[in-house]
Amino acid sequence: MRILTIMEWLLYIVAVPLFAGFFSGIERILRSKLKRQKKLSDLFQPFRDLVGLIKLRPIVEERNFLYCVLVYTVCMAVAGGILFTRANFCAAIVFFLLGNMAYAAGFWFSAKEASTEKKRTLFEREGEKELLRTGASVLLFSMVSFAFYLVVGFSAGKGSFEIADLLASEQIPALLFPVLLLALLLYGIAVRRKGYVDDTMIDAYTGKNLAFLEIGRWYESTIFFGIVFLFHFSGTSLTAVIGLLVILLVEALRVLLIPSIAKFSNRMVVMAFSLIVLLLCLLNIMIVL
């Protein structure tokens, strides 16, 4: 059993960058078509970009930010591995949140080392945005953890945070917590990290920083996909297909709505999302109980 778990972990660590990289390539193709660009991206462009970033000469040496990005990437890989091997959901969320906190801390380190006041202000602003995003994630995924615990309790008579127990319950969480699912999908569309840091700050980082950041984002996106899938899967082929279709729908809406969402400040979007999640999720849990 332990050997099987190790093999599943290794499969996850290797397969996710490949899967998410191709998925990112599809997303770029859709964006290019929506913008009616003559030169369209292709499926392999994200991988070429990673190689190009790693080869870039550093413009400003940001070692502390690199360390934070490495912690972020490792935490996302561990969180996804826990999810993929059907272990404890709370443990996966803890690593997920630690990774987000490390990422946010990287901007505060960068602010202290900034060479100009303008860069310091930009780094602090980005750090505040990431702290707000982390707070929204804590709120949402705490609710999701509690919902999964209740789903297992309804089926087995005793709640559990083990993903294996959730799958064994053969329950569909989306039917019991539709409002919470809506909040999760809103998170995936409007709040989830989009990729590289803000374009105005890219020149302040080395290519390796951005490369590891993108890999970490791929692992983070896969965690979100996995949670959405768990909301719909009950052990049948039909629910598996439904889960995959919902994931594709969310990504399509994300591509379509990002230009409209970008018109609002990140602070406004995250704070509005957090308030909506708090009200809707509490209402949904009160109805179920």
C-alpha positions as CSV (number, residue, x, y, z in Angstrom):
1,M,0.0,0.0,0.0
2,R,2.8,2.4,0.9
3,I,4.6,1.6,-2.4
4,L,1.4,2.3,-4.3
5,T,1.0,5.7,-2.5
6,I,4.6,6.6,-3.3
7,M,4.0,5.8,-7.0
8,E,0.9,7.9,-7.0
9,W,2.8,10.8,-5.5
10,L,5.5,10.5,-8.2
11,L,2.9,10.3,-10.9
12,Y,1.3,13.4,-9.6
13,I,4.5,15.4,-9.3
14,V,5.5,14.5,-12.9
15,A,2.1,14.5,-14.6
16,V,0.7,17.8,-13.3
17,P,3.2,20.1,-14.9
18,L,2.6,18.3,-18.2
19,F,-1.2,18.4,-17.9
20,A,-1.4,21.9,-16.6
21,G,1.1,23.2,-19.2
22,F,-1.0,21.9,-22.0
23,F,-4.1,23.2,-20.3
24,S,-2.5,26.6,-20.1
25,G,-1.6,26.3,-23.8
26,I,-5.3,25.8,-24.6
27,E,-6.2,28.8,-22.5
28,R,-3.7,30.9,-24.4
29,I,-5.1,29.8,-27.8
30,L,-8.6,30.8,-26.7
31,R,-7.4,34.2,-25.5
32,S,-5.6,34.7,-28.8
33,K,-8.7,33.9,-30.8
34,L,-10.8,36.2,-28.7
35,K,-8.3,39.0,-29.3
36,R,-8.3,38.1,-33.0
37,Q,-4.5,37.9,-33.0
38,K,-2.9,36.9,-36.3
39,K,-0.2,34.8,-34.7
40,L,-1.9,32.3,-32.4
41,S,-0.2,30.5,-29.5
42,D,0.2,26.8,-29.5
43,L,0.0,24.0,-26.9
44,F,3.8,23.9,-26.4
45,Q,4.2,27.7,-25.9
46,P,4.0,27.5,-22.0
47,F,6.9,25.1,-21.9
48,R,9.0,27.2,-24.3
49,D,8.3,30.2,-22.1
50,L,9.5,28.3,-19.0
51,V,12.8,27.4,-20.7
52,G,13.2,31.0,-21.9
53,L,12.6,32.4,-18.4
54,I,15.1,30.1,-16.8
55,K,17.7,31.2,-19.4
56,L,17.1,34.9,-18.8
57,R,19.9,36.9,-17.1
58,P,18.7,38.3,-13.8
59,I,17.9,42.0,-13.9
60,V,17.7,42.3,-10.1
61,E,18.8,39.6,-7.7
62,E,15.8,38.8,-5.5
63,R,17.0,35.8,-3.5
64,N,14.4,36.1,-0.7
65,F,11.6,36.2,-3.3
66,L,13.1,33.1,-5.0
67,Y,13.1,31.3,-1.6
68,C,9.5,32.3,-1.0
69,V,8.4,31.2,-4.5
70,L,10.2,27.8,-4.0
71,V,8.3,27.3,-0.7
72,Y,5.1,28.2,-2.5
73,T,5.7,25.7,-5.3
74,V,6.7,22.9,-2.9
75,C,3.6,23.5,-0.7
76,M,1.3,23.4,-3.7
77,A,2.9,20.2,-4.9
78,V,2.5,18.6,-1.5
79,A,-1.1,19.8,-1.1
80,G,-2.0,18.4,-4.5
81,G,-0.2,15.2,-3.7
82,I,-2.2,14.8,-0.5
83,L,-5.4,15.4,-2.5
84,F,-4.4,13.0,-5.3
85,T,-3.6,10.2,-2.9
86,R,-7.0,10.6,-1.2
87,A,-5.5,11.5,2.2
88,N,-6.6,14.1,4.7
89,F,-8.3,17.1,3.1
90,C,-7.5,19.5,6.0
91,A,-3.8,18.6,5.6
92,A,-3.9,19.5,1.9
93,I,-5.6,22.8,2.7
94,V,-3.0,23.7,5.4
95,F,-0.2,23.2,2.8
96,F,-2.2,25.2,0.3
97,L,-2.6,28.1,2.6
98,L,1.0,28.0,3.8
99,G,2.1,28.2,0.1
100,N,-0.1,31.3,-0.4
101,M,1.3,32.9,2.7
102,A,4.9,32.3,1.6
103,Y,4.0,33.8,-1.8
104,A,2.6,36.9,-0.2
105,A,5.6,37.2,2.1
106,G,7.9,37.3,-0.9
107,F,6.5,40.7,-1.9
108,W,7.2,42.1,1.5
109,F,10.8,40.9,1.3
110,S,11.0,42.5,-2.1
111,A,9.6,45.8,-0.8
112,K,12.4,46.0,1.8
113,E,15.0,45.4,-0.8
114,A,13.5,47.6,-3.5
115,S,15.9,50.1,-5.2
116,T,13.3,52.8,-5.7
117,E,10.2,54.1,-3.9
118,K,8.0,53.3,-6.9
119,K,9.0,49.6,-6.8
120,R,8.6,49.5,-3.0
121,T,5.0,50.8,-3.4
122,L,4.3,48.3,-6.1
123,F,5.6,45.4,-4.1
124,E,3.7,46.4,-1.0
125,R,0.5,46.7,-3.0
126,E,1.0,43.3,-4.5
127,G,1.7,41.9,-1.1
128,E,-1.5,43.3,0.3
129,K,-3.5,41.9,-2.6
130,E,-2.0,38.4,-2.0
131,L,-2.8,38.6,1.7
132,L,-6.4,39.4,0.9
133,R,-6.5,36.5,-1.6
134,T,-5.1,34.2,1.1
135,G,-7.8,35.4,3.6
136,A,-10.5,34.7,1.0
137,S,-9.0,31.2,0.5
138,V,-9.0,30.5,4.2
139,L,-12.6,31.5,4.4
140,L,-13.7,29.4,1.4
141,F,-11.7,26.3,2.0
142,S,-12.6,26.2,5.7
143,M,-16.2,26.0,4.6
144,V,-15.4,23.4,2.0
145,S,-13.6,21.2,4.6
146,F,-16.6,21.4,6.9
147,A,-19.0,20.6,4.0
148,F,-17.0,17.5,3.1
149,Y,-17.0,16.5,6.8
150,L,-20.8,16.8,6.9
151,V,-21.2,14.8,3.7
152,V,-19.3,11.9,5.1
153,G,-21.3,12.2,8.3
154,F,-24.6,12.0,6.5
155,S,-23.5,8.7,4.8
156,A,-21.5,6.9,7.5
157,G,-22.9,8.4,10.7
158,K,-19.6,9.9,11.6
159,G,-17.8,12.8,9.9
160,S,-14.3,12.5,8.4
161,F,-11.8,14.7,6.6
162,E,-10.3,11.8,4.8
163,I,-10.9,12.1,1.0
164,A,-11.0,8.3,0.7
165,D,-14.0,8.4,3.1
166,L,-15.7,11.1,1.0
167,L,-15.3,9.0,-2.1
168,A,-16.6,5.9,-0.3
169,S,-19.7,7.7,0.8
170,E,-20.9,7.9,-2.8
171,Q,-22.6,11.2,-2.0
172,I,-22.5,14.2,-4.4
173,P,-21.6,17.3,-2.3
174,A,-22.8,19.6,-5.0
175,L,-26.4,18.5,-4.3
176,L,-26.1,19.2,-0.6
177,F,-24.1,22.4,-0.9
178,P,-25.0,24.1,-4.2
179,V,-24.4,27.6,-2.9
180,L,-20.9,26.6,-1.6
181,L,-20.2,25.1,-5.0
182,L,-21.2,28.4,-6.6
183,A,-18.8,30.3,-4.3
184,L,-16.0,27.8,-5.2
185,L,-16.7,28.4,-9.0
186,L,-16.7,32.2,-8.4
187,Y,-13.3,31.8,-6.7
188,G,-12.0,29.9,-9.7
189,I,-13.2,32.6,-12.1
190,A,-12.5,35.8,-10.4
191,V,-10.0,35.3,-7.5
192,R,-7.7,32.4,-8.4
193,R,-4.2,33.5,-9.3
194,K,-3.8,34.2,-13.0
195,G,-0.1,33.7,-13.6
196,Y,2.9,35.9,-13.5
197,V,3.1,38.9,-11.2
198,D,1.8,42.2,-12.4
199,D,3.4,43.2,-15.7
200,T,4.7,46.4,-14.1
201,M,6.9,44.4,-11.8
202,I,8.2,41.6,-14.1
203,D,11.5,43.4,-14.8
204,A,12.2,43.3,-11.1
205,Y,12.5,39.5,-10.9
206,T,14.8,36.9,-12.4
207,G,13.6,34.4,-14.9
208,K,13.9,31.6,-12.5
209,N,11.6,33.3,-10.0
210,L,8.9,33.6,-12.7
211,A,9.5,30.0,-13.9
212,F,9.0,28.5,-10.5
213,L,6.1,30.8,-9.9
214,E,4.3,29.5,-13.0
215,I,5.0,25.8,-12.1
216,G,3.5,26.6,-8.6
217,R,0.5,28.1,-10.2
218,W,0.0,25.0,-12.3
219,Y,0.0,22.8,-9.2
220,E,-2.4,25.3,-7.5
221,S,-4.8,25.2,-10.4
222,T,-4.8,21.4,-10.3
223,I,-5.8,21.5,-6.6
224,F,-8.7,23.7,-7.5
225,F,-9.7,21.4,-10.3
226,G,-9.5,18.4,-7.9
227,I,-11.8,20.1,-5.4
228,V,-14.4,21.0,-8.1
229,F,-14.2,17.4,-9.3
230,L,-14.8,16.0,-5.7
231,F,-17.9,18.2,-5.5
232,H,-19.5,16.3,-8.4
233,F,-17.9,12.8,-8.3
234,S,-19.8,9.9,-6.6
235,G,-18.0,6.9,-8.0
236,T,-19.8,6.7,-11.3
237,S,-18.7,7.5,-14.9
238,L,-21.5,10.0,-15.3
239,T,-20.5,12.1,-12.3
240,A,-16.9,12.0,-13.4
241,V,-17.9,13.4,-16.8
242,I,-20.0,16.1,-15.2
243,G,-17.1,17.1,-12.9
244,L,-14.8,17.4,-15.9
245,L,-17.4,19.4,-17.9
246,V,-17.8,21.9,-15.0
247,I,-14.0,22.4,-14.8
248,L,-14.0,23.2,-18.6
249,L,-16.9,25.5,-18.2
250,V,-15.2,27.4,-15.4
251,E,-12.0,27.8,-17.4
252,A,-14.0,29.0,-20.5
253,L,-15.9,31.6,-18.3
254,R,-12.6,32.6,-16.8
255,V,-11.1,33.4,-20.2
256,L,-14.2,35.3,-21.3
257,L,-14.6,37.3,-18.1
258,I,-11.0,38.2,-17.2
259,P,-11.1,41.4,-19.4
260,S,-14.2,42.6,-17.6
261,I,-12.9,41.6,-14.1
262,A,-9.6,43.4,-14.8
263,K,-11.5,46.7,-14.9
264,F,-12.0,46.5,-11.1
265,S,-9.3,46.7,-8.6
266,N,-8.0,43.3,-7.2
267,R,-8.8,44.6,-3.6
268,M,-12.4,45.3,-4.6
269,V,-12.9,41.9,-6.3
270,V,-11.4,39.9,-3.4
271,M,-13.3,41.8,-0.7
272,A,-16.6,41.6,-2.5
273,F,-16.0,37.8,-3.1
274,S,-15.2,37.2,0.6
275,L,-18.3,38.9,1.8
276,I,-20.5,37.0,-0.7
277,V,-18.8,33.7,0.3
278,L,-19.3,34.3,4.0
279,L,-23.1,35.1,3.6
280,L,-23.9,32.4,1.1
281,C,-21.9,29.6,2.7
282,L,-23.3,30.2,6.1
283,L,-26.8,30.2,4.7
284,N,-26.2,26.9,2.8
285,I,-24.7,25.2,5.9
286,M,-27.6,26.4,8.1
287,I,-30.1,25.0,5.6
288,V,-28.4,21.6,5.5
289,L,-28.1,21.4,9.3
